[in-house]
Amino acid sequence: MLRTARSLAREVGLDAVTPGAGAALRLLAAAGNARAVVEIGTGTGVSGVWLLRGMRADGVLTTIDVEVEHQRIARRIFTEAGFAAGRTRIITGRAFDVLPRLADGAYDLLFVDAEVTGFHACVEAALRLLRPGGVLVLNGVLAGGRIGDPAARDAETVTVRETIKAIRESEHWIPALLPAGHGLLAAVKC
């Protein structure tokens, strides 16, 4: 089923999380005994399946995406993976329109698999949405290998560097860079 979801992701032009990144997501959800998770960027459901596999059996994944077709595919993948419809809450819309409507301090994990230009706003939203001890995970922080190249000054790389620096220097987060997939920045909210 994950193979099908990855294949469908390629068909619609998406880059799904790698198996290594997926395993890290599952681990983080399980370690935090996650019951309520928010995912920004549903895609075709690859990362959602990994998150659901790590969450508590009564946990609910709230997943947000602007693409209705991607969500339709993800809904099918979640069902084929054996997750009851009540385990997922699929919301169509822009994350920055949806996030303000979600409850403060109610979430155990927030996974961001979206454009890096929105990372800063997602970090700010995570401070409000996550309970103390909750985990923020940003995907793609190795920026295709450019993050370690001081000569790389494109907007995406600079945004990722600034986000990593802000989290690292913040008193609100305990961060770690996980070199799985395209790079995951995981940070526990203090």
MDTraj code that builds the backbone (N, CA, C; nanometers):
import mdtraj as md
import numpy as np

residues = "MET LEU ARG THR ALA ARG SER LEU ALA ARG GLU VAL GLY LEU ASP ALA VAL THR PRO GLY ALA GLY ALA ALA LEU ARG LEU LEU ALA ALA ALA GLY ASN ALA ARG ALA VAL VAL GLU ILE GLY THR GLY THR GLY VAL SER GLY VAL TRP LEU LEU ARG GLY MET ARG ALA ASP GLY VAL LEU THR THR ILE ASP VAL GLU VAL GLU HIS GLN ARG ILE ALA ARG ARG ILE PHE THR GLU ALA GLY PHE ALA ALA GLY ARG THR ARG ILE ILE THR GLY ARG ALA PHE ASP VAL LEU PRO ARG LEU ALA ASP GLY ALA TYR ASP LEU LEU PHE VAL ASP ALA GLU VAL THR GLY PHE HIS ALA CYS VAL GLU ALA ALA LEU ARG LEU LEU ARG PRO GLY GLY VAL LEU VAL LEU ASN GLY VAL LEU ALA GLY GLY ARG ILE GLY ASP PRO ALA ALA ARG ASP ALA GLU THR VAL THR VAL ARG GLU THR ILE LYS ALA ILE ARG GLU SER GLU HIS TRP ILE PRO ALA LEU LEU PRO ALA GLY HIS GLY LEU LEU ALA ALA VAL LYS CYS".split()
xyz = np.array([
    [0.0808, -0.1181, 0.0000],
    [0.0000, 0.0000, 0.0000],
    [0.0865, 0.1264, 0.0000],
    [0.1965, 0.1290, 0.0754],
    [0.2866, 0.2444, 0.0685],
    [0.3516, 0.2547, -0.0685],
    [0.3790, 0.1403, -0.1293],
    [0.4349, 0.1405, -0.2648],
    [0.3355, 0.2052, -0.3619],
    [0.2085, 0.1712, -0.3467],
    [0.1030, 0.2316, -0.4304],
    [0.0964, 0.3815, -0.4064],
    [0.1006, 0.4229, -0.2802],
    [0.0933, 0.5655, -0.2463],
    [0.2121, 0.6414, -0.3045],
    [0.3315, 0.5808, -0.2995],
    [0.4504, 0.6450, -0.3578],
    [0.4378, 0.6574, -0.5086],
    [0.3889, 0.5525, -0.5712],
    [0.3700, 0.5537, -0.7160],
    [0.2702, 0.6619, -0.7560],
    [0.1618, 0.6723, -0.6815],
    [0.0614, 0.7760, -0.7087],
    [0.1186, 0.9150, -0.6853],
    [0.2048, 0.9292, -0.5855],
    [0.2696, 1.0582, -0.5599],
    [0.3525, 1.0999, -0.6808],
    [0.4302, 1.0058, -0.7334],
    [0.5104, 1.0373, -0.8532],
    [0.4204, 1.0779, -0.9698],
    [0.3087, 1.0079, -0.9860],
    [0.2166, 1.0382, -1.0962],
    [0.1619, 1.1798, -1.0891],
    [0.1379, 1.2289, -0.9670],
    [0.0823, 1.3641, -0.9528],
    [0.1911, 1.4688, -0.9280],
    [0.3184, 1.4268, -0.9396],
    [0.4292, 1.5221, -0.9294],
    [0.4740, 1.5558, -0.7891],
    [0.4505, 1.4657, -0.6940],
    [0.4911, 1.4897, -0.5557],
    [0.6111, 1.4042, -0.5188],
    [0.6868, 1.4510, -0.4234],
    [0.8017, 1.3788, -0.3703],
    [0.7643, 1.3315, -0.2305],
    [0.7219, 1.2059, -0.2175],
    [0.6777, 1.1523, -0.0886],
    [0.7969, 1.1331, 0.0048],
    [0.7688, 1.1294, 0.1347],
    [0.8757, 1.1051, 0.2305],
    [0.9382, 0.9684, 0.2024],
    [1.0671, 0.9577, 0.2271],
    [1.1390, 0.8322, 0.2057],
    [1.1032, 0.7336, 0.3169],
    [1.1314, 0.6049, 0.2966],
    [1.1069, 0.5083, 0.4040],
    [1.1819, 0.5437, 0.5338],
    [1.3034, 0.5961, 0.5219],
    [1.3784, 0.6355, 0.6416],
    [1.3115, 0.7493, 0.7167],
    [1.2650, 0.8493, 0.6423],
    [1.1939, 0.9611, 0.7058],
    [1.0617, 0.9125, 0.7645],
    [0.9951, 0.8229, 0.6929],
    [0.8695, 0.7664, 0.7432],
    [0.8904, 0.6917, 0.8739],
    [0.9961, 0.6116, 0.8796],
    [1.0261, 0.5382, 1.0021],
    [1.0539, 0.6345, 1.1175],
    [1.1223, 0.7442, 1.0894],
    [1.1491, 0.8445, 1.1935],
    [1.0178, 0.9077, 1.2412],
    [0.9262, 0.9362, 1.1496],
    [0.7957, 0.9925, 1.1878],
    [0.7191, 0.8943, 1.2761],
    [0.7201, 0.7681, 1.2363],
    [0.6513, 0.6656, 1.3156],
    [0.7116, 0.6593, 1.4558],
    [0.8434, 0.6598, 1.4636],
    [0.9130, 0.6558, 1.5915],
    [0.8755, 0.7751, 1.6791],
    [0.8786, 0.8953, 1.6218],
    [0.8468, 1.0157, 1.6991],
    [0.7027, 1.0130, 1.7490],
    [0.6104, 0.9669, 1.6653],
    [0.4701, 0.9573, 1.7076],
    [0.4551, 0.8543, 1.8195],
    [0.5227, 0.7407, 1.8057],
    [0.5132, 0.6363, 1.9076],
    [0.5800, 0.6793, 2.0379],
    [0.6979, 0.7414, 2.0290],
    [0.7705, 0.7835, 2.1491],
    [0.6907, 0.8858, 2.2292],
    [0.6155, 0.9688, 2.1597],
    [0.5346, 1.0687, 2.2269],
    [0.3948, 1.0211, 2.2607],
    [0.3672, 0.8916, 2.2352],
    [0.2336, 0.8362, 2.2606],
    [0.1268, 0.9268, 2.1986],
    [0.1527, 0.9689, 2.0750],
    [0.0701, 1.0700, 2.0083],
    [-0.0738, 1.0253, 1.9886],
    [-0.1619, 1.1111, 2.0321],
    [-0.3056, 1.0885, 2.0141],
    [-0.3647, 1.1870, 1.9150],
    [-0.3062, 1.3066, 1.9066],
    [-0.3553, 1.4111, 1.8168],
    [-0.2374, 1.4673, 1.7384],
    [-0.2401, 1.4494, 1.6062],
    [-0.1308, 1.4914, 1.5196],
    [-0.1870, 1.5782, 1.4075],
    [-0.1120, 1.6836, 1.3739],
    [-0.1461, 1.7689, 1.2594],
    [-0.0382, 1.7494, 1.1539],
    [-0.0813, 1.7322, 1.0303],
    [0.0100, 1.7198, 0.9174],
    [-0.0239, 1.8293, 0.8169],
    [0.0753, 1.9079, 0.7801],
    [0.0566, 2.0100, 0.6774],
    [0.1186, 1.9551, 0.5498],
    [0.0335, 1.9248, 0.4534],
    [0.0774, 1.8635, 0.3284],
    [0.0389, 1.7168, 0.3257],
    [-0.0842, 1.6875, 0.2936],
    [-0.1356, 1.5502, 0.2920],
    [-0.0663, 1.4653, 0.1876],
    [-0.0421, 1.5251, 0.0696],
    [0.0135, 1.4471, -0.0402],
    [-0.0783, 1.3318, -0.0728],
    [-0.0213, 1.2165, -0.1019],
    [-0.1021, 1.0978, -0.1323],
    [-0.1126, 1.0041, -0.0126],
    [-0.0769, 1.0532, 0.1052],
    [-0.0971, 0.9770, 0.2269],
    [0.0218, 0.8984, 0.2771],
    [0.1367, 0.9085, 0.2127],
    [0.2532, 0.8309, 0.2545],
    [0.2936, 0.8663, 0.3979],
    [0.3189, 0.9931, 0.4235],
    [0.3611, 1.0322, 0.5590],
    [0.2484, 1.0103, 0.6592],
    [0.1252, 1.0293, 0.6161],
    [0.0116, 1.0066, 0.7051],
    [0.0032, 0.8632, 0.7536],
    [0.0292, 0.7692, 0.6652],
    [0.0290, 0.6278, 0.7048],
    [0.1376, 0.6019, 0.8088],
    [0.2580, 0.6555, 0.7849],
    [0.3664, 0.6373, 0.8817],
    [0.3277, 0.6964, 1.0172],
    [0.2701, 0.8165, 1.0165],
    [0.2294, 0.8794, 1.1422],
    [0.1224, 0.7965, 1.2130],
    [0.0213, 0.7541, 1.1380],
    [-0.0866, 0.6742, 1.1966],
    [-0.0341, 0.5440, 1.2558],
    [0.0643, 0.4832, 1.1920],
    [0.1226, 0.3583, 1.2432],
    [0.1930, 0.3792, 1.3772],
    [0.2416, 0.4994, 1.4022],
    [0.3089, 0.5265, 1.5287],
    [0.2177, 0.5805, 1.6372],
    [0.1029, 0.6306, 1.5975],
    [0.0111, 0.6926, 1.6931],
    [-0.0631, 0.5877, 1.7759],
    [-0.1226, 0.6326, 1.8850],
    [-0.2087, 0.5468, 1.9666],
    [-0.3245, 0.4962, 1.8810],
    [-0.3819, 0.3845, 1.9205],
    [-0.4918, 0.3248, 1.8441],
    [-0.6146, 0.4150, 1.8403],
    [-0.6281, 0.5038, 1.9378],
    [-0.7421, 0.5959, 1.9382],
    [-0.7044, 0.7344, 1.8854],
    [-0.5848, 0.7453, 1.8267],
    [-0.5357, 0.8740, 1.7792],
    [-0.6022, 0.9188, 1.6504],
    [-0.6024, 1.0515, 1.6309],
    [-0.6607, 1.1115, 1.5106],
    [-0.5561, 1.1993, 1.4429],
    [-0.5393, 1.1754, 1.3140],
    [-0.4501, 1.2557, 1.2301],
    [-0.5337, 1.3617, 1.1593],
    [-0.5018, 1.4879, 1.1834],
    [-0.5633, 1.5988, 1.1113],
    [-0.4655, 1.6374, 1.0025],
    [-0.5063, 1.6220, 0.8773],
    [-0.4155, 1.6484, 0.7670],
    [-0.4744, 1.7550, 0.6752],
    [-0.3911, 1.8504, 0.6378],
    [-0.4345, 1.9700, 0.5658],
    [-0.3620, 1.9789, 0.4322],
    [-0.4375, 2.0063, 0.3262],
    [-0.3778, 2.0232, 0.1936],
    [-0.4741, 2.1052, 0.1085],
    [-0.4200, 2.1779, 0.0130],
    [-0.5042, 2.2568, -0.0775],
    [-0.5551, 2.1747, -0.1956],
    [-0.4922, 2.0604, -0.2212],
    [-0.5256, 1.9803, -0.3382],
    [-0.6277, 1.8717, -0.3043],
    [-0.7499, 1.8889, -0.3520],
    [-0.8576, 1.7936, -0.3272],
    [-0.8241, 1.6563, -0.3857],
    [-0.7648, 1.6526, -0.5033],
    [-0.7308, 1.5252, -0.5669],
    [-0.6290, 1.4471, -0.4829],
    [-0.5307, 1.5155, -0.4279],
    [-0.4331, 1.4483, -0.3427],
    [-0.5034, 1.3893, -0.2205],
    [-0.5929, 1.4647, -0.1634],
    [-0.6646, 1.4174, -0.0453],
    [-0.7549, 1.2989, -0.0771],
    [-0.8136, 1.2983, -0.1939],
    [-0.8969, 1.1849, -0.2359],
    [-0.8112, 1.0583, -0.2405],
    [-0.6927, 1.0703, -0.2977],
    [-0.6004, 0.9566, -0.3042],
    [-0.5599, 0.9151, -0.1629],
    [-0.5248, 1.0107, -0.0779],
    [-0.4825, 0.9806, 0.0591],
    [-0.5936, 0.9097, 0.1358],
    [-0.7152, 0.9545, 0.1207],
    [-0.8288, 0.8905, 0.1892],
    [-0.8352, 0.7424, 0.1503],
    [-0.8185, 0.7147, 0.0213],
    [-0.8197, 0.5762, -0.0271],
    [-0.7035, 0.4967, 0.0335],
    [-0.5846, 0.5578, 0.0379],
    [-0.4670, 0.4909, 0.0931],
    [-0.4878, 0.4606, 0.2415],
    [-0.5411, 0.5556, 0.3169],
    [-0.5657, 0.5339, 0.4590],
    [-0.6615, 0.4166, 0.4802],
    [-0.7660, 0.4099, 0.3977],
    [-0.8628, 0.3002, 0.4076],
    [-0.7968, 0.1675, 0.3733],
    [-0.7195, 0.1654, 0.2643],
    [-0.6515, 0.0421, 0.2234],
    [-0.5491, -0.0029, 0.3271],
    [-0.4952, 0.0915, 0.4026],
    [-0.3987, 0.0574, 0.5076],
    [-0.4679, 0.0054, 0.6335],
    [-0.6008, 0.0081, 0.6343],
    [-0.6761, -0.0471, 0.7455],
    [-0.7138, 0.0509, 0.8542],
    [-0.7001, 0.1805, 0.8276],
    [-0.7363, 0.2806, 0.9277],
    [-0.8823, 0.3223, 0.9092],
    [-0.9584, 0.3176, 1.0170],
    [-1.0991, 0.3585, 1.0135],
    [-1.1090, 0.5054, 0.9764],
    [-1.2179, 0.5426, 0.9116],
    [-1.2383, 0.6809, 0.8675],
    [-1.2276, 0.7796, 0.9834],
    [-1.2671, 0.7400, 1.1029],
    [-1.2615, 0.8273, 1.2196],
    [-1.1200, 0.8560, 1.2693],
    [-1.0198, 0.7858, 1.2159],
    [-0.8800, 0.8089, 1.2562],
    [-0.8182, 0.9269, 1.1824],
    [-0.8849, 0.9750, 1.0775],
    [-0.8302, 1.0872, 1.0004],
    [-0.9339, 1.1974, 0.9879],
    [-0.8841, 1.3182, 0.9940],
    [-0.9659, 1.4365, 0.9683],
    [-0.8938, 1.5096, 0.8560],
    [-0.9510, 1.5021, 0.7367],
    [-0.8870, 1.5585, 0.6182],
    [-0.9521, 1.6930, 0.5888],
    [-0.8701, 1.7982, 0.5923],
    [-0.9209, 1.9340, 0.5736],
    [-0.8592, 1.9934, 0.4475],
    [-0.9460, 2.0386, 0.3582],
    [-0.9000, 2.1039, 0.2361],
    [-0.8873, 2.2534, 0.2628],
    [-0.7715, 2.3073, 0.2318],
    [-0.7508, 2.4501, 0.2493],
    [-0.6036, 2.4825, 0.2661],
    [-0.5754, 2.6122, 0.2696],
    [-0.4392, 2.6588, 0.2954],
    [-0.4126, 2.6438, 0.4446],
    [-0.2964, 2.5908, 0.4780],
    [-0.2626, 2.5672, 0.6179],
    [-0.2798, 2.6931, 0.7022],
    [-0.2416, 2.8074, 0.6474],
    [-0.2447, 2.9306, 0.7267],
    [-0.3856, 2.9849, 0.7451],
    [-0.4818, 2.9295, 0.6715],
    [-0.6225, 2.9602, 0.6956],
    [-0.6828, 2.8620, 0.7957],
    [-0.6335, 2.7380, 0.7951],
    [-0.6879, 2.6317, 0.8801],
    [-0.6269, 2.6331, 1.0200],
    [-0.4961, 2.6509, 1.0300],
    [-0.4280, 2.6406, 1.1598],
    [-0.4872, 2.7309, 1.2678],
    [-0.5256, 2.8554, 1.2371],
    [-0.5829, 2.9399, 1.3430],
    [-0.7127, 2.8846, 1.4020],
    [-0.7789, 2.7936, 1.3308],
    [-0.9052, 2.7363, 1.3790],
    [-0.8832, 2.6131, 1.4661],
    [-0.7584, 2.5651, 1.4771],
    [-0.7296, 2.4478, 1.5585],
    [-0.7035, 2.4896, 1.7031],
    [-0.7324, 2.3987, 1.7955],
    [-0.7268, 2.4286, 1.9393],
    [-0.5845, 2.4460, 1.9917],
    [-0.5686, 2.5409, 2.0812],
    [-0.4400, 2.5677, 2.1467],
    [-0.3985, 2.4507, 2.2352],
    [-0.2715, 2.4134, 2.2289],
    [-0.2152, 2.3131, 2.3178],
    [-0.2789, 2.1753, 2.3097],
    [-0.3439, 2.1438, 2.1989],
    [-0.4190, 2.0188, 2.1884],
    [-0.3478, 1.9086, 2.1105],
    [-0.2292, 1.9371, 2.0576],
    [-0.1650, 1.8418, 1.9673],
    [-0.0318, 1.7926, 2.0223],
    [-0.0030, 1.6667, 1.9885],
    [0.1184, 1.6002, 2.0338],
    [0.2318, 1.6127, 1.9333],
    [0.1984, 1.6285, 1.8061],
    [0.2988, 1.6347, 1.7012],
    [0.2431, 1.7164, 1.5857],
    [0.3275, 1.7976, 1.5265],
    [0.2920, 1.8729, 1.4059],
    [0.4001, 1.8445, 1.3024],
    [0.3599, 1.7858, 1.1900],
    [0.4529, 1.7529, 1.0825],
    [0.4282, 1.8469, 0.9655],
    [0.5337, 1.9141, 0.9200],
    [0.5248, 2.0096, 0.8104],
    [0.5971, 1.9535, 0.6884],
    [0.5194, 1.9206, 0.5865],
    [0.5738, 1.8728, 0.4591],
    [0.5177, 1.9645, 0.3516],
    [0.5633, 2.0881, 0.3546],
    [0.5105, 2.1918, 0.2664],
    [0.6249, 2.2813, 0.2205],
    [0.5916, 2.3821, 0.1441],
    [0.6925, 2.4767, 0.0948],
    [0.7693, 2.5382, 0.2117],
    [0.9011, 2.5436, 0.1980],
    [0.9836, 2.5969, 0.3059],
    [0.9577, 2.7451, 0.3318],
    [0.9007, 2.8140, 0.2360],
    [0.8710, 2.9558, 0.2565],
    [0.7724, 2.9756, 0.3717],
    [0.6995, 2.8713, 0.4067],
    [0.6039, 2.8800, 0.5171],
    [0.6563, 2.8259, 0.6489],
    [0.7840, 2.7845, 0.6528],
    [0.8387, 2.7247, 0.7749],
    [0.8264, 2.8157, 0.8968],
    [0.8620, 2.9423, 0.8807],
    [0.8597, 3.0330, 0.9963],
    [0.7188, 3.0413, 1.0557],
    [0.6189, 3.0560, 0.9703],
    [0.4803, 3.0647, 1.0178],
    [0.4366, 2.9340, 1.0829],
    [0.4843, 2.8214, 1.0314],
    [0.4504, 2.6918, 1.0899],
    [0.5122, 2.6762, 1.2281],
    [0.6331, 2.7246, 1.2453],
    [0.6981, 2.7196, 1.3767],
    [0.6188, 2.8034, 1.4762],
    [0.5761, 2.9210, 1.4344],
    [0.4947, 3.0067, 1.5219],
    [0.3626, 2.9385, 1.5581],
    [0.2977, 2.8764, 1.4602],
    [0.1721, 2.8059, 1.4855],
    [0.1946, 2.6881, 1.5800],
    [0.3058, 2.6179, 1.5637],
    [0.3361, 2.5025, 1.6480],
    [0.3482, 2.5422, 1.7946],
    [0.4038, 2.6593, 1.8215],
    [0.4149, 2.7050, 1.9605],
    [0.2780, 2.7138, 2.0264],
    [0.1788, 2.7502, 1.9507],
    [0.0424, 2.7618, 2.0034],
    [-0.0296, 2.6265, 2.0064],
    [-0.0107, 2.5474, 1.9022],
    [-0.0880, 2.4240, 1.8864],
    [-0.0378, 2.3071, 1.9705],
    [0.0944, 2.2977, 1.9911],
    [0.1509, 2.1821, 2.0602],
    [0.1413, 2.1955, 2.2115],
    [0.1171, 2.0837, 2.2752],
    [0.1228, 2.0780, 2.4213],
    [0.2696, 2.0817, 2.4619],
    [0.3022, 2.1173, 2.5865],
    [0.4411, 2.1056, 2.6308],
    [0.4872, 1.9608, 2.6120],
    [0.6029, 1.9413, 2.5544],
    [0.6521, 1.8075, 2.5234],
    [0.6128, 1.7604, 2.3848],
    [0.5280, 1.8380, 2.3176],
    [0.4881, 1.8043, 2.1811],
    [0.6051, 1.8252, 2.0856],
    [0.5961, 1.7641, 1.9685],
    [0.7080, 1.7645, 1.8744],
    [0.6686, 1.8304, 1.7429],
    [0.7539, 1.9202, 1.6979],
    [0.7437, 1.9814, 1.5657],
    [0.8440, 1.9102, 1.4753],
    [0.8010, 1.8727, 1.3547],
    [0.8915, 1.8092, 1.2586],
    [0.8789, 1.8820, 1.1256],
    [0.9900, 1.9348, 1.0773],
    [0.9950, 2.0017, 0.9472],
    [1.0672, 1.9096, 0.8488],
    [1.0066, 1.8852, 0.7335],
    [1.0664, 1.7994, 0.6322],
    [1.1414, 1.8827, 0.5289],
    [1.2533, 1.8291, 0.4799],
    [1.3261, 1.8931, 0.3714],
    [1.4323, 1.9910, 0.4148],
    [1.4771, 1.9811, 0.5396],
    [1.5699, 2.0822, 0.5903],
    [1.7134, 2.0673, 0.5408],
    [1.7443, 1.9608, 0.4701],
    [1.8780, 1.9526, 0.4113],
    [1.8826, 2.0277, 0.2776],
    [1.7670, 2.0741, 0.2322],
    [1.7559, 2.1586, 0.1122],
    [1.8346, 2.1007, -0.0055],
    [1.8150, 1.9726, -0.0292],
    [1.8814, 1.9103, -0.1429],
    [2.0326, 1.9134, -0.1345],
    [2.0876, 1.9164, -0.0127],
    [2.2315, 1.9201, 0.0060],
    [2.2901, 2.0608, 0.0097],
    [2.2081, 2.1605, -0.0195],
    [2.2570, 2.2988, -0.0232],
    [2.2761, 2.3586, 0.1158],
    [2.2132, 2.3012, 0.2163],
    [2.2186, 2.3607, 0.3503],
    [2.3616, 2.3685, 0.4025],
    [2.4450, 2.2728, 0.3658],
    [2.5833, 2.2731, 0.4116],
    [2.6789, 2.3481, 0.3210],
    [2.6276, 2.4051, 0.2127],
    [2.7116, 2.4782, 0.1171],
    [2.6999, 2.6277, 0.1442],
    [2.8036, 2.6903, 0.2017],
    [2.7948, 2.8330, 0.2346],
    [2.7721, 2.9221, 0.1129],
    [2.8045, 2.8723, -0.0048],
    [2.7838, 2.9519, -0.1263],
    [2.6372, 2.9513, -0.1712],
    [2.5576, 2.8572, -0.1217],
    [2.4162, 2.8491, -0.1592],
    [2.3398, 2.9604, -0.0879],
    [2.2901, 3.0564, -0.1643],
    [2.2205, 3.1724, -0.1073],
    [2.0808, 3.1909, -0.1671],
    [2.0266, 3.0853, -0.2292],
    [1.8918, 3.0965, -0.2852],
    [1.7909, 3.1131, -0.1711],
    [1.6736, 3.1647, -0.2042],
    [1.5728, 3.1980, -0.1030],
    [1.5329, 3.0777, -0.0183],
    [1.5169, 2.9618, -0.0805],
    [1.4756, 2.8424, -0.0068],
    [1.5814, 2.8029, 0.0966],
    [1.7067, 2.7980, 0.0555],
    [1.8152, 2.7589, 0.1460],
    [1.8302, 2.8593, 0.2596],
    [1.8238, 2.9874, 0.2284],
    [1.8352, 3.0911, 0.3313],
    [1.7202, 3.0788, 0.4321],
    [1.5990, 3.0541, 0.3831],
    [1.4837, 3.0381, 0.4721],
    [1.5031, 2.9199, 0.5655],
    [1.5500, 2.8072, 0.5113],
    [1.5732, 2.6890, 0.5948],
    [1.6798, 2.7195, 0.7000],
    [1.7894, 2.7808, 0.6586],
    [1.8964, 2.8154, 0.7549],
    [1.8436, 2.9050, 0.8654],
    [1.7670, 3.0077, 0.8279],
    [1.7132, 3.1009, 0.9278],
    [1.6178, 3.0310, 1.0235],
    [1.5372, 2.9387, 0.9705],
    [1.4430, 2.8653, 1.0553],
    [1.5174, 2.7760, 1.1535],
    [1.6165, 2.7036, 1.1039],
    [1.6968, 2.6164, 1.1912],
    [1.7638, 2.6991, 1.3002],
    [1.8221, 2.8114, 1.2622],
    [1.8902, 2.8971, 1.3592],
    [1.7927, 2.9497, 1.4644],
    [1.6751, 2.9942, 1.4202],
    [1.5761, 3.0476, 1.5141],
    [1.5304, 2.9413, 1.6134],
    [1.5094, 2.8203, 1.5661],
    [1.4681, 2.7118, 1.6558],
    [1.5821, 2.6764, 1.7507],
    [1.7024, 2.6659, 1.6987],
    [1.8187, 2.6297, 1.7802],
    [1.8428, 2.7324, 1.8912],
    [1.8213, 2.8599, 1.8608],
    [1.8481, 2.9662, 1.9579],
    [1.7294, 2.9978, 2.0491],
    [1.6150, 2.9381, 2.0219],
    [1.4945, 2.9664, 2.0991],
    [1.4937, 2.8908, 2.2310],
    [1.4404, 2.9525, 2.3328],
    [1.4235, 2.8867, 2.4623],
    [1.3014, 2.7961, 2.4627],
    [1.2217, 2.8010, 2.3563],
    [1.0975, 2.7235, 2.3482],
    [1.1157, 2.5838, 2.2904],
    [1.2329, 2.5535, 2.2338],
    [1.2521, 2.4284, 2.1605],
    [1.3793, 2.3561, 2.2007],
    [1.3736, 2.2229, 2.1961],
    [1.4916, 2.1373, 2.2064],
    [1.4994, 2.0648, 2.0721],
    [1.5892, 2.1094, 1.9814],
    [1.5901, 2.0563, 1.8452],
    [1.6985, 1.9512, 1.8177],
    [1.6748, 1.8755, 1.7115],
    [1.7755, 1.7834, 1.6581],
    [1.7512, 1.7700, 1.5084],
    [1.8590, 1.7703, 1.4324],
    [1.8518, 1.7488, 1.2882],
    [1.8685, 1.5999, 1.2625],
    [1.7701, 1.5392, 1.1980],
    [1.7738, 1.3967, 1.1663],
    [1.8020, 1.3834, 1.0167],
    [1.9124, 1.3189, 0.9790],
    [1.9492, 1.3118, 0.8380],
    [1.8737, 1.2041, 0.7606],
    [1.7489, 1.1798, 0.7949],
    [1.6652, 1.0826, 0.7242],
    [1.5970, 1.1519, 0.6062],
    [1.5880, 1.0802, 0.4951],
    [1.5210, 1.1350, 0.3783],
    [1.5845, 1.2639, 0.3320],
    [1.5037, 1.3676, 0.3177],
    [1.5512, 1.4990, 0.2741],
    [1.5867, 1.5871, 0.3927],
    [1.5978, 1.5241, 0.5107],
    [1.6325, 1.5946, 0.6328],
    [1.5106, 1.6337, 0.7121],
    [1.5070, 1.5914, 0.8371],
    [1.3979, 1.6271, 0.9279],
    [1.4571, 1.7097, 1.0424],
    [1.3946, 1.8205, 1.0714],
    [1.4285, 1.8940, 1.1920],
    [1.3190, 1.8640, 1.2912],
    [1.3538, 1.7952, 1.3986],
    [1.2569, 1.7626, 1.5040],
    [1.2896, 1.8510, 1.6231],
    [1.1864, 1.9074, 1.6839],
    [1.2055, 1.9949, 1.7989],
    [1.0950, 1.9716, 1.8998],
    [1.1349, 1.9475, 2.0231],
    [1.0388, 1.9273, 2.1318],
    [1.0077, 2.0624, 2.1933],
    [0.8791, 2.0889, 2.2132],
    [0.8381, 2.2149, 2.2752],
    [0.8612, 2.2073, 2.4257],
    [0.9325, 2.3057, 2.4789],
    [0.9602, 2.3100, 2.6243],
    [0.8368, 2.3537, 2.7002],
])
top = md.Topology()
chain = top.add_chain()
for i, resn in enumerate(residues, 1):
    res = top.add_residue(resn, chain, resSeq=i)
    for name in ("N", "CA", "C"):
        top.add_atom(name, md.element.get_by_symbol(name[0]), res)
traj = md.Trajectory(xyz[None], top)
